[in-house]
Amino acid sequence: MAGPDAVPFVVLGPRNGQFRILATVSAGGVLGGTARYGVEHTLPVRDDGFPWGTFVVNVGGALVLGFLLVLILELWPARRYLRPLLAIGFLGSFTTFSTWMLQVYELADADRMGLAVGYLGFTVATGLVVTGLGLLLGRALVARRQRRTDSG
């Protein structure tokens, strides 16, 4: 049985470029977290109590993720670091489930149950719709590019 030192080496070791993948995810995370910080400060929670900044980052992230995954999987599948950088690192750090849930809790705790439930449901519904929209837009772009390639 391997000792406790074996696990970190396997996870962070040089084998199969694991450290490079981790560094790529980390770089994307720094950029995504910085972008989220900017959006959250540009769109702070206002007197109406609706957390627009968190809503925008989560819904915007869902749209971009749907779009990007089509491109990454269908147009750029050989780019090893693109998905870890953008989908896992950047968008994983840009979007925020924990802040969203904390804000729902805070709204409910402040006796704003209608707003809490509305925020919860509106975010989920909008996120699903825009993810589908992102997938459709990505597939349309791939199809358009394919038609150009076939005709040219």
C-alpha positions in Angstrom: 0.0 0.0 0.0 1.3 3.4 -0.9 2.1 5.9 1.8 0.5 9.3 2.2 3.2 10.9 0.0 2.1 8.9 -3.0 -1.3 10.6 -3.5 0.1 14.2 -4.0 2.7 12.9 -6.4 0.1 11.1 -8.5 -2.2 14.1 -8.5 0.5 16.7 -9.0 3.3 14.7 -10.5 4.9 15.2 -13.9 3.3 12.1 -15.4 1.0 12.8 -18.4 1.3 16.6 -18.1 -0.8 16.6 -14.9 1.0 19.6 -13.5 0.5 21.5 -16.7 -3.3 20.8 -16.6 -3.4 21.9 -13.0 -1.5 25.1 -13.8 -3.9 25.7 -16.8 -7.0 25.3 -14.6 -5.4 27.6 -12.0 -4.7 30.3 -14.6 -8.2 30.1 -15.9 -9.5 30.3 -12.3 -7.5 33.4 -11.6 -9.0 35.1 -14.7 -12.5 33.9 -14.0 -12.4 34.9 -10.4 -11.1 38.3 -11.3 -13.9 38.7 -13.9 -16.5 37.7 -11.4 -15.2 40.2 -8.9 -15.5 42.9 -11.5 -19.1 42.0 -12.4 -20.1 41.7 -8.7 -18.8 45.1 -8.0 -20.3 46.6 -11.1 -23.7 45.1 -10.3 -24.0 45.1 -6.5 -27.1 44.0 -4.7 -29.4 47.0 -4.8 -32.2 48.2 -2.5 -34.7 45.8 -4.3 -32.6 42.9 -2.9 -32.2 41.1 -6.2 -28.5 40.0 -6.6 -28.0 41.0 -10.2 -24.3 40.4 -10.2 -24.5 36.8 -9.2 -27.4 36.2 -11.6 -25.5 37.7 -14.5 -22.3 35.7 -13.8 -24.2 32.4 -13.4 -26.5 32.9 -16.4 -23.8 34.4 -18.6 -21.5 31.5 -17.6 -24.2 29.0 -18.5 -24.6 30.6 -22.0 -20.8 30.7 -22.6 -20.3 27.1 -21.4 -22.9 25.7 -23.7 -21.4 27.6 -26.7 -17.8 26.9 -25.8 -18.3 23.2 -25.2 -19.6 22.7 -28.7 -16.6 24.5 -30.1 -14.1 22.8 -28.0 -15.5 19.3 -28.6 -16.4 19.7 -32.3 -14.0 22.3 -33.7 -10.9 22.1 -31.5 -10.9 18.6 -30.0 -7.1 18.3 -30.2 -6.5 21.4 -28.0 -5.6 19.7 -24.8 -5.5 22.8 -22.6 -8.5 24.7 -23.9 -11.2 22.9 -21.9 -9.3 23.0 -18.6 -8.5 26.7 -19.1 -11.9 27.9 -20.2 -14.6 25.5 -19.1 -13.1 24.3 -15.8 -10.8 27.1 -14.8 -12.3 30.3 -16.1 -16.1 29.5 -16.0 -15.7 27.3 -12.9 -14.3 30.3 -11.1 -16.5 32.9 -12.8 -19.8 31.2 -11.9 -20.7 30.7 -8.3 -23.1 28.1 -6.9 -22.1 28.9 -3.3 -22.8 32.6 -3.5 -26.1 32.0 -5.2 -27.2 29.6 -2.4 -26.0 32.0 0.3 -27.9 34.8 -1.3 -31.1 32.7 -1.5 -30.6 31.8 2.2 -30.0 35.5 3.2 -33.2 36.6 1.3 -35.3 33.9 3.0 -33.7 34.7 6.4 -34.6 38.4 5.9 -38.3 37.3 5.4 -38.1 37.9 1.7 -39.3 34.4 0.9 -41.0 35.4 -2.4 -37.8 37.0 -3.7 -35.7 34.0 -2.5 -37.9 31.5 -4.3 -38.2 33.7 -7.3 -34.4 34.2 -7.5 -33.8 30.4 -7.1 -36.3 29.4 -9.8 -35.6 32.3 -12.2 -31.8 31.5 -12.1 -32.4 27.7 -12.7 -34.9 28.3 -15.5 -32.9 31.0 -17.2 -29.7 29.0 -16.8 -31.3 26.0 -18.6 -32.6 28.2 -21.4 -29.4 30.0 -22.1 -27.3 26.8 -21.9 -29.6 25.4 -24.6 -29.2 28.7 -26.5 -25.4 28.5 -26.2 -25.5 24.9 -27.5 -27.7 26.0 -30.5 -25.4 28.9 -31.3 -22.3 26.7 -31.1 -23.9 24.1 -33.3 -25.0 26.8 -35.8 -21.5 28.1 -36.0 -20.0 24.6 -36.5 -22.6 23.9 -39.2 -21.8 27.2 -41.0 -18.2 26.5 -40.9 -18.7 23.0 -42.2 -20.8 24.3 -45.1 -18.0 26.8 -46.0 -15.4 24.0 -45.8 -17.6 21.7 -48.0 -18.3 24.4 -50.6 -14.8 25.8 -50.7 
